[in-house]
């Protein structure tokens, strides 16, 4: 990962993300770093990783159903300072 001092990239606070799946910009503190986009083609997720991925997809579906229904959304108890969507995902993930 290379540190950049190019004002085009460092002039924006919080400049980060991938560009055309070629390079990635990361900001740590006041410094901006550039690195190669990660190659995940040879990565084989474990069964437990796939299980958690499926569970998270179900949690997102659950949260969207609540947010898209005004009655359910009004009745759902969101944590202080948190959105109903994020609270619903957290609640779903924490249930066994």
C-alpha angles and dihedrals in degrees: 000000000000126000113231129208095179105134090215090067102026096046092081120072112236096008104172144138143076126305117209090328088285106095136014128213118209127183121207113178107313095338128092121208130195123207141164117276108260117257107223097168095106095044115111111194117224122244091255091052090051090047091053091046090054091047091051091049088053090049091053090049090050092049093048091052090054095045093047093052110070093201094052091043093053091047096047115099108228121197117255110281093003131108122247089241095057093041091052092051091049092048092049093048092049095052112090 
